[in-house]
């Protein structure tokens, strides 16, 4: 019996602190000591009692999305989580009586107030992507300052999801679609104008090329005519009578090409002089 009594007394007198625990020792309801180092400790049975607090990292993850308003007066639904842990067991016990539910309620209110303030200063684009990291860091700092008052430390605040409510999303998508159609129509108009400009420039270049070609052709033709005239002139100078005869033969060939051709000329016309006399002397 004495051994059993000794064992019972020992079990009531000793307690163990693990490396992930803080322990508060109270005497008649008053805190007399706090044990933070792991090991075996003693207390006065029936006079003193102990409270254990887990110092490992905990997660606050609300089950329902919270609704906040941006600077554009648009509602957004936000899911977030908070990583926190106890760093001051005495303050934690005094502030929330060591109740984790009370601590999380206080922390939730602090984070929601911070989200409301930060979202109210930013647009939907800012809170979704533009300044998301900055918002999370500001929330962590503000939440940590308030959390220290109840003996806990906020290690991290993360925004898991930020999206528009269904009724707002539909109107946003419609505006986005209208904007994309406007941009598409504008691009088509610009393309049509550019195409007309290209076609007009091509037509202008075509006219310029044709004009240049016609000018070159006329110039070449003129040069050819000049050379031909020079050749005829040279031939005429060498033998005027033969030149006149040759020209008349060419004229006869062209004039009498078709049997149905009719010419009305006087018989003694100069045109027929080589037909009447091979020497070219017109008869009287």
Secondary structure as UniProt FT lines:
FT   HELIX           2..13
FT   STRAND          14..17
FT   TURN            19..20
FT   STRAND          21..27
FT   TURN            28..29
FT   STRAND          30..35
FT   STRAND          39..42
FT   TURN            45..47
FT   STRAND          48..54
FT   STRAND          58..60
FT   STRAND          66..69
FT   TURN            71..72
FT   STRAND          75..86
FT   HELIX           89..96
FT   TURN            97..98
FT   HELIX           100..119
FT   TURN            120..121
FT   HELIX           124..125
FT   HELIX           126..130
FT   HELIX           132..147
FT   HELIX           148..150
FT   STRAND          152..164
FT   HELIX           166..238
FT   HELIX           240..255
FT   TURN            259..260
FT   TURN            267..268
FT   HELIX           270..272
FT   HELIX           273..276
FT   TURN            278..279
//
